[in-house]
Amino acid sequence: MDQMRREEKVMPGKHKEPTIAFRPSAWTRAIIEQRAALSGIYKKDFITRSCVYSHVTVVGKKENIQRIVDALQEMQMVMKELAGQIQSGEFSLSDEGYRELKNDYLALVLTVVDIVDGAAYLFEKECSAERRNWKAELELEQYRHVLEMEGRRDK
């Protein structure tokens, strides 16, 4: 098993994370490149942050709304199953499986909150600045936690 892990690390051209790619028009590409250059961060980080911290717009087609409902129903079923396993003492997820599940559901929850915030105008409500920046605050809190852990290790 350790031999396989070492071989995976050595193989050239193999990346740990999957690639997300798109082909923008020449005009869109120019805008992205200018904004990334002026932001002072790497283009990949600029694009990532732009996607993560932007407003989510959902086109109001029945199929799109149904995808959201289906994802939430699936999440509900899995959470009920996990709750039953935890209560019975038979929690069957590995550490890696737990991390993957946590990341998937945290991403789903963050996205649903963003969609609801983006649709606030439909209900004649405004999304406050505090609500708009909550993901950035969450990220800052995670950085603070990591820095605190690093500080404790250095002592």
Secondary structure by P-SEA (a helix, b strand, c coil): caaaaaaaaaccccccbbbbbbbbcaaaaaaaaaaaaaacccaaaaaaaaaaacbbbbcccaaaaaaaaaaaaaaaaaaaaaaaaaaaccccccaaaaaaaaaaaaaaaaaaaaaaaaacccccccccccccaaaaaaaaaaaaaaaaaaaaaac
